[in-house]
Amino acid sequence: MADVEANRSTWRRYDWTGDGGEEWSSAWGGSRMLWRVTLFPRLAPFLPAARILEIAPGGGRVTAFLVDECEHLDLVDISETALDSCRSRFGDRSHVRYHLGDGASLDFIEDGSIDLAISWDSLVHADAPAVEGYVRALGKKLKPGGTAILHHSNLAACRLPDGRYGADMDRPENGWRSPTVSAELARRFCADHGVLCLGQEIFPWSRPPVLSDCLTVLSRPTKRTRAAEPVIAQTDMPGEMATASRLARIYRRIE
Ligand SMILES: C[S@@+](CC[C@H](N)C(=O)[O-])C[C@H]1O[C@@H](n2cnc3c(N)ncnc32)[C@H](O)[C@@H]1O
């Protein structure tokens, strides 16, 4: 099960008091390298942005970098404990707003207000109704021309002939990817809800060669936007993590 209730009960109980999710950055050699090598190159075309929405910030691992890239930052999560962790981390930053969401809608955000929405390493655990809900909501909440980058599961495309999913990645101990979401389904959600899918990266995460993950880049079209086919590419996230971690060990200041 990877529905909203299962996610809420898991992430409400998570201990954010430790490193606030920094522990998930060790494959990159730390969160700074995750930002510099993986996230910033993808977000750079859209930064700085007046208004950023982060969906599912958890303990604020990515938020820590987004917070200086915008005038307004909205955070929405389904876990109160995650939001509390963000409040204690960013409480002195008056341009940050915190929203406890229902896991699929963004009703508390003004229509047409968001320049950039990002969700990283969270919706991979979310089932299709949540991903569809956010795509539908982003069709209203993004400014025309605004962009969203959503990291979600592709495990529905990794079904084996025996009915199991690649490397059993639907199990919590193996990455807990949702078996109900795929890149293809996300493209269909975009088409159904009037947003343009610009492109998708499909990649393995912890169990290569299983292509368990996808980053979908979507945009709310303006009146002048001409529809085009999305660019779909397979990329090498584990290789990127390994490179980042090697660089972190070589290029470092001495104590
Ligand atoms: C693995 S943590 C990752 C947090 C953060 N993005 C990071 O990279 O450190 C997953 C977070 O996603 C949140 N989450 C899961 N499903 C969600 C949904 N449908 N809507 C909003 N938040 C969700 C959880 O409450 C949790 O805070």
The ligand as an ORCA input file, in Angstrom:
! r2SCAN-3c Opt
* xyz 0 1
  C      11.186     10.409      2.057
  S      10.500     11.900      2.708
  C      11.363     13.025      1.627
  C      11.304     14.443      2.039
  C      12.079     15.439      1.179
  N      11.478     15.637     -0.121
  C      13.527     15.034      1.028
  O      13.949     14.758     -0.107
  O      14.243     14.984      2.028
  C       8.836     11.840      2.096
  C       7.945     13.012      2.496
  O       6.838     13.049      1.584
  C       5.645     13.342      2.293
  N       4.523     12.856      1.477
  C       4.276     11.583      1.087
  N       3.193     11.537      0.302
  C       2.739     12.810      0.195
  C       1.640     13.419     -0.491
  N       0.781     12.703     -1.219
  N       1.507     14.757     -0.404
  C       2.352     15.502      0.356
  N       3.390     14.979      1.040
  C       3.581     13.652      0.950
  C       5.862     12.649      3.625
  O       5.002     13.134      4.630
  C       7.339     12.932      3.886
  O       7.491     14.158      4.570
*
